[in-house]
Amino acid sequence: MNGKDEFEVENRTSDPMSISSGWQFAAAANLTNESVGFVSTGNPSVVSNGDLGVSSCPSTSMSNLFTSTLLNHHTESQNSGFCTTFNEQNSIVASNTTVVDGEGLNSLRSNGDTRTLGMDWNQQNPWMKGIFSGNVPGIFPANLSQLPADSAFIERAARFSCFNSGVFGAPPTGPFGISDSIGIHSGSGFGRQEVISRNGASKDVSLPMELEAKEKSPSKNEKDSEMSKDRTKQGCVGESGNDSDEAGFSGGQEELGTLGGAITEPSTEGLCFKKRKRGEQNVGLGQVKETPQQINETAKNGAFSQQKGDQNPSSTTNKPAGKQGKQDSQPSDAPKEEYIHVRARRGQATNSHSLAERVRREKISERMRLLQDLVPGCSKVTGKAVMLDEIINYVQSLQRQVEFLSMKLATVNPRLDFNIEELLAKEIIQSKAGPSLFGFPPDLPVPYLPQHPSHHGLIPPCLPNMGSSPDLLRRTINSQLTSLVGGFKEPVQLPNRWENELHNVVPMNFDVTAPSSGQDVDGSTPQCNTRAEL
Amino acid sequence: MASKSGITLMNSTSSRLRLARTFLRSFSKIKSQTSATTTLSPSSPHLKRQSRRIKMAAYSSMARVAGPRRAWARALLFKLHTRPTHRTLMNTRRGGSTTTPPSSRSDNQVGKLRRLLPGGDRMDVCTLLEETANYIHCLSTQVKVMKAISDHHF
């Protein structure tokens, strides 16, 4: 920033001269001073930014109820102040041709940037205007000297120079005091700008994440906004801590890196702007610390409408506020570290792979819980490995039991087996009435009672109604059910069954229906039986 | 997941009866066939074959009751279908119809579980656990039914 400071100081000192003598000094400065050359490379985009600033005025957040000219001036000042800084970064790395080639991109970008920065940069207007009033006398002559063929540029520059001399250049207060303020605020502003560009770059990557965050609860949104604030502040601190030309150099590289995706950037940054706006409101509501800045912002807006001619005093008055905000951001980094941590975790989680992994893990633990209920003695066990061991043992024991029982059943006297199904059916039902008569497990016979009508009725959802409803309802359902169920099974017996009590009827009915239903299923699935007997 | 567990709970009552019915049918059929062919004095190989058939009937009835939506049921039925071709080969080694060819991952418990569960060698862990839960449910039901039958007969 030292070079920039020097350059601005030089511009500042050259301010009256440029007003009076116009372009000659700038040409001389272009010859002598390297930093003015930077500005000259940035100039095309500055001019185009001025145009875009005019066109995009209603869409930006400059809804300060200004008149149109004021609005134009405001945005122009912002744009130019902003773009002088970041075009300087560009020009450090890039040659003149790249800047001229990327003029459209730069304009697009700056368009998006002004949108995104609308709220944030209001508080930084003063120093921008300081830069603007300091730079512009140098800028436009340089522009004209470099691009003399472009008549449109000349026209614009003429307009700007008029405007500049009329509005901004008129009250040149003490040059050194203003340059002081410029030095401080350009540092912070540079950092901010860095952060914004970084945000834009990262938003390209993590845009769905941001959208998802937007869809989530307001508390999360607030947290999100705080975290984005963190990012800006971190960038601010980091850049101001660097405070060297290298920072500018890397910044320029970053800018160039993001320049490739600059066409897509305005849309994403439009979204970013929405979020940032909301985040600003949230933070302003939630955090007292931010409120002075907002107050300054609003006061600045009011002051801007009042002091058309002299923004420089307002810039000097607003300078401590911005500084204070910067100082506030430094101690607040420590408690916000955990938010950054959460952010990182959330960033991990929104990665598709880790998201799928998390879902998978949740599913697995859910299945484990389900298995815990099924496997006896597994509810006390903690740890997945032990639980899996238990499950494996249980499955193995069950399979062995099946094997053993099949061997046991093979030794059954085959003479009994002609009516075994009827016998078994009868006795299973009877064992329900008299529990564990035949060595049934105690939980086995009990479910037979409610399930038995369900098997006959073939419409399980109707059964709770049947069981709980009074007789009238039961008969109405009964009539429907006979028509429904009668097609499947014996229609003659169904009225009897529904008229009587369920508990009494079930065994009786089962006696009669068991063979028939068995024949039904036999007839319907003969291949299954053959398969089973293979 | 709550709905699924609810469905399994609702089906658990009816599935038990269906399982008992299906198994009893096939069991009686096996018994009638064996009684038709060999009326008296079941020899040792005959008993072995019959026990194997009963076990296969038990597993197939289990799989049929569980329905085609279950992967283990599908794998089991497929195995029971394709069983007769290599019956002699498989019978000499292991009688169990649930044995699958051992997977490559046999070191951990998940690999063990894969080998235990029919068709488990081509499931992911999540599906494997879910299918295991259902398989355990059906298997325990089957065991209860078979136990009831054997208790009735003895």
Interface residues (C-beta under 8 A of the other chain):
Chain A: R360 K363 I364 E366 R367 M368 L370 L371 L374 V375 A385 L388 D389 I391 I392 Y394 V395 Q396 L398 Q399 Q401 V402 E403 L405 S406 M407 K408 L409 A410 T411 V412 N413 P414 R415 L416 D417 F418 I420 E421 L423 L424 A425 E427 I428 S431 F438 G439 F440 P441 L444 P447 Y448 P450 Q451 H452 S454 H455 P460 A514 S517 G518 V521 D522 T525 C528 N529 R531 A532 E533 L534
Chain B: M1 S5 M10 S12 T13 S14 R16 L17 R18 A20 R21 T22 L24 R25 S26 F27 S28 K29 I30 K31 S32 Q33 T34 S35 T39 P42 L47 K48 Q50 S51 R52 R53 I54 K55 M56 A57 A58 Y59 S60 S61 R64 L77 L80 H81 R83 P84 G95 G96 T98 Q109 V110 K112 L113 L116 L117 V125 C126 L129 E130 T132 A133 Y135 I136 H137 L139 S140 Q142 V143 K144 M146 K147 A148 I149 S150 D151 H152 H153 F154
